[in-house]
Amino acid sequence: MKLVIVVVQDKDAVHLLEGLLARGLRATKLASTGGFLREGNTTLMIGADDERVEDLISVVRSTCRAREQLVTPLAPLSGATESYVPYPVEVQVGGATLFVLSVDRFEKV
């Protein structure tokens, strides 16, 4: 058994959850915040049998795409303001970050 932790943008979470449920995979959804853009993320914790992990990853790949977005960086709270860029910059957002962990024991009480 594996525990797959998936971090995605909030925009991708609904489609990802629909795709997982369509394949009989359930997930626990946690709200999280990204450090760089300080935008909402969704973290999913998914328990899956070893043979289902590749199917799970294929659902993530098909629903969570990277894309370009214009963002205006937030001003630094203190210190080095000489490197602060006050105008919008294009950054890559979206996609997914996955962690696949082995589970020694699983119980549903």
Secondary structure per residue as TSV (DSSP state, phi and psi in degrees):
chain	resnum	aa	ss	phi	psi
A	1	M	-	360.0	145.7
A	2	K	E	-125.1	151.1
A	3	L	E	-109.6	119.1
A	4	V	E	-106.7	121.6
A	5	I	E	-104.9	123.2
A	6	V	E	-122.2	125.3
A	7	V	E	-109.4	121.3
A	8	V	E	-134.3	163.8
A	9	Q	E	-69.0	149.1
A	10	D	H	-53.2	-35.6
A	11	K	H	-60.9	-29.6
A	12	D	H	-93.7	-14.3
A	13	A	H	-63.9	-42.1
A	14	V	H	-62.7	-47.5
A	15	H	H	-65.0	-37.7
A	16	L	H	-64.8	-46.4
A	17	L	H	-61.5	-39.8
A	18	E	H	-62.2	-43.0
A	19	G	H	-65.1	-39.1
A	20	L	H	-66.7	-45.8
A	21	L	H	-63.6	-35.6
A	22	A	H	-62.7	-24.7
A	23	R	T	-102.0	10.7
A	24	G	T	77.8	19.7
A	25	L	-	-103.6	128.6
A	26	R	-	-104.0	154.0
A	27	A	-	-140.0	151.6
A	28	T	E	-101.1	125.9
A	29	K	E	-100.5	129.7
A	30	L	E	-123.0	137.5
A	31	A	E	-80.0	137.6
A	32	S	E	-144.6	169.0
A	33	T	E	-128.9	134.1
A	34	G	-	-74.1	146.6
A	35	G	S	-79.2	-36.2
A	36	F	S	-75.9	-54.2
A	37	L	S	-94.2	-9.2
A	38	R	-	55.4	38.7
A	39	E	-	-108.7	162.5
A	40	G	E	-67.2	137.2
A	41	N	E	-124.1	166.7
A	42	T	E	-123.3	131.4
A	43	T	E	-109.8	125.6
A	44	L	E	-109.9	135.3
A	45	M	E	-110.5	122.1
A	46	I	E	-129.0	122.8
A	47	G	E	-90.8	131.0
A	48	A	E	-145.8	143.8
A	49	D	-	-64.1	152.0
A	50	D	G	-51.3	-41.1
A	51	E	G	-74.1	-10.6
A	52	R	G	-96.3	-8.0
A	53	V	H	-62.8	-43.7
A	54	E	H	-64.9	-37.1
A	55	D	H	-62.6	-43.6
A	56	L	H	-60.1	-46.5
A	57	I	H	-64.0	-36.0
A	58	S	H	-65.9	-34.0
A	59	V	H	-65.3	-42.9
A	60	V	H	-62.2	-45.4
A	61	R	H	-62.1	-35.8
A	62	S	H	-81.9	-17.8
A	63	T	H	-111.0	-17.6
A	64	C	-	-116.2	98.7
A	65	R	-	-105.9	142.6
A	66	A	E	-75.2	147.1
A	67	R	E	-151.1	162.9
A	68	E	E	-90.5	143.4
A	69	Q	E	-146.2	140.4
A	70	L	E	-85.1	128.0
A	71	V	E	-132.8	149.1
A	72	T	-	-103.0	116.0
A	73	P	-	-61.6	143.9
A	74	L	-	-74.2	145.4
A	75	A	-	-65.2	141.8
A	76	P	-	-64.2	145.4
A	77	L	S	-73.0	-29.4
A	78	S	S	-158.1	163.2
A	79	G	S	81.5	-129.5
A	80	A	-	-67.8	89.4
A	81	T	-	-89.5	-10.1
A	82	E	T	-68.7	-22.6
A	83	S	T	-94.8	1.3
A	84	Y	-	-72.0	130.8
A	85	V	-	-107.6	109.1
A	86	P	-	-83.2	8.8
A	87	Y	S	-120.8	159.5
A	88	P	-	-61.0	142.2
A	89	V	E	-127.2	152.2
A	90	E	E	-91.4	126.8
A	91	V	E	-130.0	157.9
A	92	Q	E	-88.2	127.8
A	93	V	E	-127.8	172.5
A	94	G	E	86.3	-159.1
A	95	G	-	75.8	-158.6
A	96	A	E	-152.9	152.8
A	97	T	E	-117.4	126.0
A	98	L	E	-118.5	142.4
A	99	F	E	-125.7	125.8
A	100	V	E	-112.5	116.8
A	101	L	E	-118.8	141.3
A	102	S	E	-74.8	141.8
A	103	V	-	-113.4	123.1
A	104	D	S	-77.6	-33.7
A	105	R	-	-150.7	140.0
A	106	F	-	-135.9	129.7
A	107	E	-	-135.5	140.2
A	108	K	-	-115.6	113.0
A	109	V	-	-103.4	360.0
